[in-house]
Amino acid sequence: MVVEETAINPKRGDITEILVYASPVVRKWARWKVRKWFTILRHRWFKKSTIQKIQVAATSIDYDVLHVVDHGPFSDALCNDKFCGDKPLWVSFHDHYSTTFGSYTNSKILWERAARRLVISDELGLEYARLFGNATYELITDGVTRGELSNPQNDSVKPITVYFAGLLHIDYIPLFKVLADALDILVEQGYSFELVLRGTQHVPFLDRRPFTICYRDVSLNDKELKEELDSSSILYLPIKFTRPDFYKYSLSTKMVGYLGSSGAILYHGPLDSAACNLLTRANAAVSCGELNATVLSKDIVKLIAEKAQISANAKVLAIQRFDMEEIQRRFWQEGNL
């Protein structure tokens, strides 16, 4: 069951998807200012009515386990005796509540009542134990299958492909400006680059640069995306500096996919983030913690020189921490189902 704020059609497949629309529903034509006001109304004035919709929908579902993802203002809607009762409650904590329109109160209720606490990082588990009380938790994250692990690139391909996929949110603009300036510096030193952006909007400050820019549309074709990742030498992983509650505790889902590809990860963001801590311990990336093009250009040269070893280390990390079969086994077996 999914709580949605925009009018969409439920997905069809082996698992039935039930949509509950949070009032007021946003239409595609709505501009950002309208969406902002709708969000305020949804999270304040109409919150109780949405929770009632969730509870009504839940009464029609036969379930053995109540599994809640703590994301948004409605996450504790079913966390009461009527719906928990004799059913075990599992809660997944993917992001700090302050970054998801959640609340201290909701997360505390879920943390205290949960029979299982599934967290995305040790950092988040330790922080929530500090905030809400000491309790056991398990690391359950996204993963990659062993069949998705590609051999590290050993050859020197020209131009060097730098790859990024996803929307370019405003908080990432300063990092991309530094990346572009760093590539300019390296082109002057004799390097050649192609910057591939999958699913981003057009970025005007990347125009008329001395390296090639390739924009590609959003794609849900897994085979196409995997081939694209494996053909890229540098996998750019920016993390915004602006939200400590985000970067200190969350792990990028993009990072997990990057670990399995042939290229090597260039991490660019705060050095005290959960992602950077993990990558640094495994020597699975070259990390730059500054918005300085000269510094970043030197880190890119280091990554190019050590690309094969960095990529090989990433595969070891993927097996040790993000093995999909092992994650699935722990999710089901440790839940005693």
WOBELLIN-V17322 format. One record per pair of residues at least 24 apart in sequence whose C-alpha atoms are under 7 Angstrom apart, sorted by the first residue. I is the first residue (numbers start at 1). J is the second residue. Records with the same first field share a line. If there is no record, write none. Layout:
I=J / J
This chain:
20=53 / 54
22=50
23=50
43=73
51=77
65=89
66=90
67=91
68=92
69=93
70=107
71=100 / 102
72=100 / 101 / 102
73=101 / 102 / 103
75=106
76=106 / 110
88=115
89=114 / 115 / 116
90=114 / 115 / 116 / 117
91=116 / 117 / 118
92=117 / 118 / 119
93=118 / 119 / 120
94=119 / 120 / 250
95=246 / 249 / 250
96=245 / 246 / 249
99=245 / 246
108=132
120=250 / 251
121=249 / 250 / 251
123=249 / 274
124=249
140=327
142=253 / 256 / 322
143=256 / 322 / 323 / 324
144=257 / 260 / 322 / 323 / 324
145=323 / 324 / 325
146=323
148=260
149=260 / 261 / 315
150=260 / 261 / 262
151=262
152=262 / 263 / 308 / 311 / 312
153=262 / 263 / 308
154=308
158=192
159=192 / 193 / 194
160=192 / 193 / 194 / 233
161=193 / 194 / 195 / 196 / 232 / 233 / 234
162=194 / 195 / 196 / 232 / 233 / 234 / 235 / 236
163=195 / 196 / 197 / 232 / 234 / 235 / 236
164=196 / 197 / 198 / 235 / 236
165=197 / 198 / 199
166=198 / 199 / 200
167=199 / 200 / 201
168=200 / 201
171=240 / 242
172=240
175=238 / 291
178=291 / 292 / 293
179=293
180=206
181=293
182=293 / 294 / 296 / 297
183=297
184=210
185=297
186=297
229=261
230=261 / 262 / 263
232=263
233=263 / 264
234=263 / 264 / 265 / 266
235=263 / 264 / 265 / 266
236=265 / 266 / 267
237=265 / 266 / 267 / 268
238=267 / 268 / 269
239=268 / 269 / 270
240=269
241=269 / 270
247=273 / 274
248=272 / 273 / 274
249=273 / 274
250=274
251=275
259=314 / 315 / 318
260=315 / 318
262=311
263=311
264=307 / 310 / 311
282=313 / 317
283=310 / 313
284=310 / 311 / 313 / 314
285=310
